[in-house]
Amino acid sequence: MTAQIENYISGQPEPKRSDMRALHRIVLQMMPGCRLWFLDGKNSDGKTVSNPNIGYGLHTIKYADGKTREFYQIGLSANTTGISVYILGIEDKKYLTRAFGKKLGKASVSGYCIKFKALKDVNVAVLEAAIRYGVEATSEN
């Protein structure tokens, strides 16, 4: 798993590679010993359906029919224009925008995704606070 993650980060062009490496370190410092995930972005037929992404932590998603699925809490992905940080499992889809949107800098914020071109464009302390909020909101007791 760590080799896949390292290969994914190493395969990014600069400065995205350095930014992703820094974000990877930040999340690991916040979540020491967390479960790591690597999704290559391909479906069961081998067709690319999303950007590859790194996942951190463990959150159990509960569906209306009673079924559950394990997934990560925080995700990190390179995209064509920069980097996406996914903060999954937050019930209030407007919270990230309300609480962190204006303070983040040059970033777009949706219900669960913070997207930016480069780490230098955002306030890293605010990004860390958003990630920390997501981890705390979805940590299982």
C-alpha positions as CSV (number, residue, x, y, z in Angstrom):
1,M,0.0,0.0,0.0
2,T,2.7,2.5,0.9
3,A,4.6,1.6,-2.2
4,Q,1.5,2.4,-4.3
5,I,1.0,5.7,-2.5
6,E,4.7,6.6,-3.0
7,N,4.6,5.7,-6.7
8,Y,1.4,7.8,-7.1
9,I,2.9,10.8,-5.4
10,S,6.3,10.4,-7.2
11,G,4.5,10.2,-10.5
12,Q,3.1,13.8,-10.2
13,P,4.8,16.7,-11.9
14,E,6.4,19.4,-9.7
15,P,5.2,21.4,-7.8
16,K,2.2,19.1,-7.3
17,R,4.5,16.3,-6.2
18,S,6.0,18.3,-3.4
19,D,2.6,19.7,-2.4
20,M,1.1,16.1,-2.3
21,R,4.0,14.9,-0.3
22,A,3.6,17.7,2.2
23,L,-0.2,17.1,2.5
24,H,0.5,13.3,3.0
25,R,2.9,14.1,5.9
26,I,0.4,16.6,7.4
27,V,-2.5,14.0,7.4
28,L,-0.2,11.2,8.8
29,Q,0.9,13.5,11.6
30,M,-2.8,14.2,12.4
31,M,-3.8,10.6,12.1
32,P,-0.8,8.5,13.3
33,G,-1.3,4.8,12.7
34,C,-4.4,5.4,10.6
35,R,-5.5,2.9,8.0
36,L,-4.2,3.8,4.6
37,W,-6.1,3.3,1.3
38,F,-5.1,3.6,-2.3
39,L,-7.8,3.6,-5.0
40,D,-6.4,3.5,-8.5
41,G,-9.6,5.1,-10.0
42,K,-10.6,2.0,-12.0
43,N,-13.8,0.1,-11.7
44,S,-14.1,-3.7,-11.7
45,D,-13.8,-3.7,-15.5
46,G,-10.5,-1.9,-15.4
47,K,-12.0,1.3,-16.8
48,T,-10.9,4.6,-15.3
49,V,-13.8,6.2,-13.5
50,S,-12.1,8.7,-11.2
51,N,-8.7,10.1,-10.4
52,P,-6.6,7.8,-8.2
53,N,-6.7,8.8,-4.6
54,I,-5.1,8.2,-1.2
55,G,-7.4,7.6,1.7
56,Y,-6.7,7.9,5.5
57,G,-8.6,6.5,8.4
58,L,-11.7,4.5,8.6
59,H,-15.4,5.5,8.6
60,T,-18.4,3.2,8.4
61,I,-21.1,4.5,6.0
62,K,-24.6,3.4,7.0
63,Y,-27.2,3.2,4.3
64,A,-30.9,3.6,4.6
65,D,-31.4,-0.1,3.9
66,G,-29.3,-0.9,7.0
67,K,-26.2,-2.0,5.0
68,T,-22.8,-0.6,5.9
69,R,-19.6,0.0,3.9
70,E,-16.2,0.9,5.2
71,F,-14.5,3.9,3.6
72,Y,-11.8,6.4,4.4
73,Q,-12.4,9.7,6.3
74,I,-9.9,11.9,4.4
75,G,-8.9,11.6,0.8
76,L,-6.1,13.2,-1.3
77,S,-6.1,13.3,-5.0
78,A,-4.3,15.0,-7.9
79,N,-6.5,16.4,-10.5
80,T,-5.9,18.1,-13.9
81,T,-5.8,21.6,-12.3
82,G,-4.3,20.9,-8.9
83,I,-5.2,18.9,-5.8
84,S,-8.4,17.8,-4.1
85,V,-8.8,17.1,-0.4
86,Y,-11.9,15.1,0.4
87,I,-13.4,15.3,3.9
88,L,-16.0,12.5,3.9
89,G,-18.8,11.6,6.2
90,I,-19.8,15.1,7.2
91,E,-23.6,15.3,7.4
92,D,-24.0,19.1,6.9
93,K,-22.9,19.5,3.3
94,K,-22.7,23.3,3.8
95,Y,-20.5,23.2,6.8
96,L,-17.0,23.2,5.1
97,T,-18.0,26.2,3.0
98,R,-19.4,28.1,5.9
99,A,-16.7,27.4,8.4
100,F,-13.6,27.4,6.2
101,G,-14.4,28.7,2.7
102,K,-13.5,32.4,3.1
103,K,-10.4,31.7,5.2
104,L,-8.9,29.1,3.0
105,G,-7.6,31.3,0.2
106,K,-7.7,30.4,-3.5
107,A,-9.8,27.2,-3.1
108,S,-13.2,26.0,-4.1
109,V,-15.1,24.2,-1.4
110,S,-18.1,21.9,-1.9
111,G,-20.0,19.7,0.5
112,Y,-17.0,17.4,1.0
113,C,-14.2,18.6,-1.3
114,I,-11.6,21.3,-1.0
115,K,-9.9,21.9,-4.4
116,F,-7.0,24.2,-5.1
117,K,-4.2,24.6,-7.6
118,A,-1.2,24.6,-5.3
119,L,-0.6,24.5,-1.5
120,K,0.9,28.0,-1.7
121,D,-2.5,29.3,-2.7
122,V,-4.2,28.2,0.5
123,N,-3.9,28.9,4.2
124,V,-2.5,25.6,5.4
125,A,-3.5,26.1,9.0
126,V,-7.1,26.5,7.9
127,L,-6.9,23.4,5.7
128,E,-5.5,21.5,8.6
129,A,-8.4,22.7,10.8
130,A,-10.9,21.5,8.2
131,I,-9.2,18.1,8.0
132,R,-9.1,17.9,11.8
133,Y,-12.8,18.7,11.9
134,G,-13.6,16.0,9.4
135,V,-11.6,13.4,11.4
136,E,-13.3,14.3,14.7
137,A,-16.8,14.4,13.1
138,T,-16.4,10.9,11.6
139,S,-14.3,9.1,14.3
140,E,-16.1,6.2,15.7
141,N,-16.1,5.9,19.5
